[in-house]
Amino acid sequence: MRIYLDLETYRQKKKAFTNEKIIAIGIIEDWTRYIPESSEIWDNMKVNILYFTEWKLEDESQVVAEFYNYLRKLIDEWKSNKINFIGIVGFNMLRYDIPLLIQKGVECGVDSLPKLNALWHNIFTIDYLQTILPFNNMKFSRLKLEYIAKKAKEKGINVPEPYYSGEKVKKWYEKKMFDEIIKHLETDLKILRIIDLNYRQIYQDLF
């Protein structure tokens, strides 16, 4: 199976990892056979979207704990051969999502730093920001999910329009506009999955 992962956070200042709170974790579970060059989003029997949110689980500690409970259950099924393979796909995941999830796992008492590091080390991960860097002369400029979605659309790939940028999340959260956060999160997850399914076509002459 493939898991598409994205986080939404709340920070009063722009400085990442300092006084930053995870408010929502979104996941697409994809149990379909991995078929490249496809724009199909859903097979309702095999593709599922899940959310772990502060407004449903009371606080950040519960969000982080429930996510790790979910992930550990999948890992146990993988070890017992009930699942053949688990791959987690994200965008800027290695620089942001995973380090923050490890940090929060320690702060929220989920587990020790060595054990959480080992957990993530033993999972196969694909970070599309990192894979696209060579196609952009190893520069981080412009490398946002919205930009790559635009390029994919120019190639005729059926990609959803991004639902605003992540900069809106802070204001939505403060105004308790949680449905807007979910729409943004869900759209980014769908875009991520389509990029993953069409990476050969997208990468060709991308930049």
N, C-alpha and C positions, 0 to 999 in steps of 0.2 A: 504494500500500500504506500501511497504518497500522502504526506501531510503538508498542506500549505499554511504557513504561520505568519501572523502579523499581530503587532501590539499597538495599543493606543495608550498614551500616558498623559499625565497632567503635571506640568511644571510651571511654577510662577515666574521663573526666570529662564532664559534660554540655555543655561548651562546644563548639559546632559549629565545624568547619573548622580547629580547632587540635588537632594530634596525633590526627587522625581518619583511620581507614584504611578504604578500600573493600574489603569482603570478598566481596561478591557483587553482580552486576548481572543483573537478569532482564529478559527481553524477550518479548513476544508479537508475532510477525509475523502480520499479518492481511492476506491477499491476497484476501479476499472482497470483493464489492461492498458498499459501505457502505450498509446498510439500517437506518435509524433504527427505534426502538421494537421492538427484538428482544432476547430473552433468550438466544438460542442462543450457546453458547460455541464449539463446535468444528465445523469442517468439516476432517477430518483431511488433506485434500489442500491446503487453503488457509490453515489457521491452525496456527502452530507456536510452541512456546515454547523459548527458549534461555536458558542460564545461562553466565555467566563467573564462576567462583568461585576463591577463593584456594586452597582445598583440592584443586582439580583442576589449577590452573595455578601452584602453588608459592608465588607471592607477589603482592602488590598491583600491582607494576609490570607483571607479565604479565597480570593481570586488565584493567588499564587499556589496555595495548597491544593486546590481543586485541579488546577492545570497539571501539577506534578503527579497527583493521584491518577489522572487520566493517562499521562505519558508513561508512568511506571507500569500501569496495567497493560498497555500495548507492548512495552518492552518484555514483560513477563510472558505474554502470548507469543512474542517473537522467539524468545529463548526456548519455549516449549513446542516450537514448530507449528503453532496454530496460525502464525503469520509468517510468510516466507521472507519478507523483506520490509523494512521501514526506512523511508527516506523523507527528510524534512526539507522543504523548499521555502526560501524567503528572499527578501531583498534588503540588503545591508544588514543581514542577520548576524554575520560573524563579528561585525563592529559594534552592533547595537543590541538587537533583540536577545541574543544568547548571553552576552556579558551581563545585561540587565537582569535577565531571568536567574542567572547564577547569583548575582548580588542580592536580589530580592529573596531567593530561596534561602540564603544564609540569614538575612535580616528577619525573615518571617519564621525562622525556626524549622524550615522543611528538612534541612540536612546540613552537614558540614561542607565546607568549601572543597576539600579533596573529593568527597563523594559526589558532589554536584558536578565538579569538573570531570570526573570519570564518567558520569552518566552521559554528559554531552559529548565527550570524546568518543564514546562507543556507539554513537548514532551517526549514520550517514547524512550529510547535509549538503545542500546546494544553495549557494548565495549568488543570485544573478547580478548583483552589483559587481562582485569580484570577477565573475566569468566574462562580463562585458568590458572590463577595463582594457584588455589588449586591443579591442576594437575602437577604443577612444584614446589611443596613444598613451595609455596608462595614466590618464587624467581623470579626476573625479568630477570635473566641471560638467554640468548638464545631466549627470547620471542620476536622474530621478525616475521613479516608476512611471510618472505621468509622461515624461519625455519618450521613454521607450514604448509606451502604449501608443503614443502619437505616431511614432515611426512604424509600428506594427500595422496600424490602421492604414497608413499610406501604402503599405504593401498589400492591401486588400484583406487583411485578417480582421475578423469580426471581434473587435475589442470594445467592451463597455466604456462609455465616457467616464472619466474619473469624477467622483462626487466631491467636488471641492478639494482643497489641499489639507494636509495635516495641520496647518496653522490654524484652521477653524476649530479644532478639537477643544482647545483651551476655552474659548468663548462658549461653545456648546455645553461643555461640562459645567462651567460656572452658572449657566442659565438652566441647567438640568434638561437640556435638549438631547436626551440619550438616544432617541430614535435617529437623530442626525448622525451621531457618532457611529451607530451600527450601520447605517447606509454607507458611510464613508469606508468603514472597515470591510464590509462585505464586497463593495466594488473593487477595492484594492486586492482582496483575495482572489476575486474572479479574474482580474487583469493578470495577476501573478500566475495563475494556473494556465491561462491562454499563452502567456509568454513561454512558459515551460513546455507546453505542447507544440509550440511553433518556433522553437529557438533556432532551428536550422535556417528557416526562411527569414527570420528577423535579423539574424547575425550577418547574412549575406549582404555586403555593401551597406551595412547599417550606418556607418559614419562617413 
